[in-house]
Amino acid sequence: MSSSRPVSPHLQIYRKQLTSVMSITHRATGIVLSLGAVVMTFWLLALAGGEPSYDALHGYLASVPGRLFVALWVFSFYFHLCNGVRHLFWDAGIGFELKTVYASGYAAIAASVLLTLVTIGYALSSGGGQ
């Protein structure tokens, strides 16, 4: 049952562009934000459950995988926010020129990384990393 019809191109054939990478990353950060909401729910339940349950969850969140997840969650929040603002401008019909699309994309990435570093730096300097 082999067909002689051509196979349509797959994503692996196309050259990656900033717009497609930003779109995929926006979706992925949405998933991470959802997972973070679940972790925050567990945190609230552990807080309500008393010291033993809170200490157990805190022990995980203070571990290396836990800290990496929290850092990824913070980055996801800022990326989703900055890229969402970018899309609000597009909804208003502003910024569709190719040069502006790329400039706003790089600005969203830079702002996300900067805000993430500032947030994590503040949390660590105020004793939040202990």
C-alpha positions as CSV (number, residue, x, y, z in Angstrom):
1,M,0.0,0.0,0.0
2,S,2.7,2.5,-0.8
3,S,1.6,5.7,-2.4
4,S,3.6,7.5,-5.0
5,R,2.1,10.8,-3.8
6,P,4.6,13.2,-2.4
7,V,4.8,13.5,1.4
8,S,4.2,17.0,2.8
9,P,7.2,18.7,4.4
10,H,7.7,18.1,8.1
11,L,8.9,20.7,10.7
12,Q,12.4,19.2,10.6
13,I,12.7,20.4,7.0
14,Y,11.9,24.0,7.7
15,R,14.6,26.4,8.9
16,K,13.7,27.6,12.4
17,Q,12.6,31.2,12.6
18,L,12.3,33.4,15.7
19,T,8.5,33.6,15.3
20,S,8.0,29.9,15.2
21,V,10.4,29.3,18.1
22,M,8.6,32.1,20.1
23,S,5.2,30.4,19.4
24,I,6.4,27.0,20.5
25,T,8.1,28.5,23.6
26,H,4.9,30.4,24.4
27,R,2.9,27.1,24.4
28,A,5.6,25.3,26.4
29,T,5.7,28.1,29.0
30,G,1.9,27.9,29.3
31,I,2.3,24.2,30.2
32,V,5.0,25.0,32.8
33,L,2.7,27.7,34.3
34,S,0.0,25.1,34.6
35,L,2.3,22.7,36.4
36,G,3.5,25.6,38.6
37,A,-0.1,26.2,39.6
38,V,-0.5,22.6,40.6
39,V,2.8,22.9,42.7
40,M,1.4,26.1,44.3
41,T,-1.8,24.3,45.2
42,F,0.3,21.5,46.8
43,W,2.2,24.3,48.6
44,L,-1.0,25.8,50.0
45,L,-2.2,22.3,51.0
46,A,1.1,21.6,52.7
47,L,0.9,24.9,54.5
48,A,-2.6,24.1,55.7
49,G,-1.5,20.6,56.6
50,G,1.0,21.6,59.2
51,E,4.7,21.6,59.8
52,P,5.6,18.0,58.7
53,S,3.8,18.3,55.3
54,Y,5.2,21.8,54.8
55,D,8.7,20.7,55.6
56,A,8.5,17.8,53.2
57,L,7.4,20.0,50.3
58,H,9.9,22.7,51.2
59,G,12.6,20.0,51.2
60,Y,11.8,19.1,47.6
61,L,11.5,22.7,46.5
62,A,14.9,23.5,48.1
63,S,16.6,20.6,46.3
64,V,18.4,21.2,43.0
65,P,15.5,19.8,40.8
66,G,13.0,21.9,42.8
67,R,15.0,25.1,42.4
68,L,15.4,24.4,38.7
69,F,11.7,24.0,38.4
70,V,11.0,27.2,40.3
71,A,13.5,29.1,38.1
72,L,11.8,27.7,35.0
73,W,8.4,28.6,36.4
74,V,9.5,32.2,37.1
75,F,11.0,32.4,33.5
76,S,7.8,30.9,32.1
77,F,5.7,33.6,33.9
78,Y,7.8,36.5,32.5
79,F,8.1,35.0,29.0
80,H,4.4,34.4,28.8
81,L,3.7,37.9,30.1
82,C,6.2,39.7,27.8
83,N,5.1,37.7,24.7
84,G,1.5,38.3,25.7
85,V,2.0,42.0,25.7
86,R,3.7,41.7,22.3
87,H,0.6,39.9,21.1
88,L,-1.7,42.6,22.5
89,F,0.1,45.1,20.3
90,W,-0.4,42.8,17.3
91,D,-4.1,42.6,18.2
92,A,-4.2,46.4,17.9
93,G,-2.6,46.2,14.5
94,I,0.8,47.5,15.7
95,G,4.2,45.9,14.9
96,F,3.6,43.7,11.9
97,E,6.6,44.9,10.0
98,L,9.2,42.1,9.8
99,K,11.9,44.3,11.4
100,T,9.5,45.1,14.3
101,V,8.4,41.5,14.7
102,Y,12.0,40.4,15.2
103,A,12.9,43.4,17.4
104,S,9.9,42.8,19.7
105,G,10.7,39.1,19.8
106,Y,14.2,39.7,20.9
107,A,13.0,42.4,23.4
108,A,10.5,39.9,24.9
109,I,13.3,37.3,25.3
110,A,15.7,39.8,26.8
111,A,13.1,41.2,29.2
112,S,12.1,37.7,30.3
113,V,15.7,36.7,31.1
114,L,16.4,40.0,32.9
115,L,13.2,39.9,35.0
116,T,13.9,36.3,35.9
117,L,17.4,37.0,37.0
118,V,16.2,40.0,39.0
119,T,13.5,38.0,40.7
120,I,15.7,35.1,41.5
121,G,18.5,37.4,42.7
122,Y,16.1,39.2,45.0
123,A,14.7,36.0,46.3
124,L,18.2,34.6,47.1
125,S,19.4,37.9,48.6
126,S,16.4,38.1,50.9
127,G,16.8,34.6,52.3
128,G,14.3,32.9,50.0
129,G,16.8,30.4,48.8
130,Q,17.4,28.8,52.2
